[in-house]
């Protein structure tokens, strides 16, 4: 009986410490500052410094707002869909009507957006806290 009580206690302790990982959709929510983009035919890397501009994305459950130097450039509805990627296999994609899809990955406080077209750009953003 004593061993059973210890097992229950351990189960409760480990259960309380378990973290529930947010889904990709929820982890996109927030404000993101552009760090760099790499791509194009020659694989050029561009940054806010090289382009003399800042880009910020504000992402909610269904809307992406894009700002350049603090000015709102676009406000678009989006959805998350799993599609075949040019990078291989199926991936989660940000789908906006009349625009190419972008596959994405969130690692910690970094968002990676990949244009789903050849000779396009892969961009990195950092979450604004």
C-alpha positions, 0 to 999 in steps of 0.5 A: 500500500505504501508503494502505491501511495508513492506511485500516486505521489510521483504521478501527481508531481510529474503531471503538475510539471507537464507543459502543454505545447501550443499548436503551430497556429497559436504560437504564430500569434504575436508581434514579430520583427524582421531579422533577415531574408535570404534567397533569390537567384543568387542567394542574397541576404538582406537585413533591416540595415542593408535595406534601411527599413524595418518590417513588423508582423502582427499575427492574430488567429485569422489576420496578419498585419504587415508594417514597414517603418511603423506604417501599415502596409497590409492587413490580410485574412489567412488560414493554416493548411497542410500542403505539399512543400517544394522543400519536401513532404507536407508542411503547415502553410500560411495561406493568403488569398491571391498570394503564394503560400508560405511554410513556417516553423516557430523555434522558441522566439524565432519565426521562419517563413519560407516562400513556397516558390523557387528562387524566393526568400526564406525570412527570419523574425524574432518575437517582440516581448 
